[in-house]
Amino acid sequence: MGRADYVGIVSQLLHGEIAAEALCARLLGRLPPGPQRRFLATQAADEARHRVLYTAYLARLGDIVPADDGSAPGSPRHSPGTAIRRPSSSRSMSCSRARR
């Protein structure tokens, strides 16, 4: 595997952690106090820790590749008519935000 492919794969792992962290945060605001909320808070902390580690690792590698939603031609998951589309109301996270 080439370096660019490796950085691309690790970058996608980072973007997955960022998305999971954001989802946990959104769900936390909707749960009443209790064991489910404590579990989700622990999960959110784990996702944040993973984000920090992947960000630092990619900084050592010297690059972060933008998120691949599978819709770009040449993407391993791309096939006409099956591309993943984000709702127009969703906000996407940029690479510059991931580097924080």
Contacts in CASP RR format, 6 or more apart in sequence:
PFRMAT RR
TARGET T0000
AUTHOR 0000-0000-0000
METHOD contacts of the structure
MODEL  1
MGRADYVGIVSQLLHGEIAAEALCARLLGRLPPGPQRRFLATQAADEARH
RVLYTAYLARLGDIVPADDGSAPGSPRHSPGTAIRRPSSSRSMSCSRARR
3 61 0 8 1.000
6 61 0 8 1.000
7 58 0 8 1.000
7 61 0 8 1.000
7 62 0 8 1.000
7 63 0 8 1.000
7 64 0 8 1.000
7 65 0 8 1.000
8 65 0 8 1.000
8 68 0 8 1.000
10 54 0 8 1.000
10 57 0 8 1.000
10 58 0 8 1.000
10 61 0 8 1.000
11 58 0 8 1.000
11 63 0 8 1.000
11 64 0 8 1.000
11 65 0 8 1.000
11 66 0 8 1.000
11 67 0 8 1.000
12 65 0 8 1.000
12 67 0 8 1.000
12 68 0 8 1.000
13 54 0 8 1.000
14 51 0 8 1.000
14 54 0 8 1.000
14 55 0 8 1.000
14 58 0 8 1.000
14 64 0 8 1.000
14 98 0 8 1.000
15 67 0 8 1.000
15 68 0 8 1.000
15 93 0 8 1.000
15 98 0 8 1.000
16 67 0 8 1.000
17 47 0 8 1.000
17 50 0 8 1.000
17 51 0 8 1.000
17 54 0 8 1.000
18 51 0 8 1.000
18 93 0 8 1.000
18 98 0 8 1.000
19 93 0 8 1.000
20 43 0 8 1.000
20 47 0 8 1.000
21 44 0 8 1.000
21 47 0 8 1.000
21 48 0 8 1.000
21 51 0 8 1.000
22 93 0 8 1.000
24 40 0 8 1.000
24 41 0 8 1.000
24 43 0 8 1.000
24 44 0 8 1.000
24 47 0 8 1.000
25 44 0 8 1.000
27 40 0 8 1.000
28 37 0 8 1.000
28 40 0 8 1.000
28 41 0 8 1.000
28 44 0 8 1.000
31 37 0 8 1.000
31 40 0 8 1.000
51 98 0 8 1.000
55 64 0 8 1.000
55 98 0 8 1.000
55 99 0 8 1.000
55 100 0 8 1.000
58 64 0 8 1.000
59 99 0 8 1.000
64 95 0 8 1.000
64 98 0 8 1.000
64 99 0 8 1.000
65 95 0 8 1.000
66 94 0 8 1.000
66 95 0 8 1.000
67 92 0 8 1.000
67 93 0 8 1.000
68 75 0 8 1.000
69 83 0 8 1.000
69 84 0 8 1.000
69 85 0 8 1.000
69 86 0 8 1.000
70 76 0 8 1.000
70 77 0 8 1.000
70 78 0 8 1.000
70 83 0 8 1.000
70 84 0 8 1.000
71 78 0 8 1.000
71 83 0 8 1.000
71 84 0 8 1.000
71 85 0 8 1.000
72 78 0 8 1.000
77 84 0 8 1.000
86 92 0 8 1.000
END
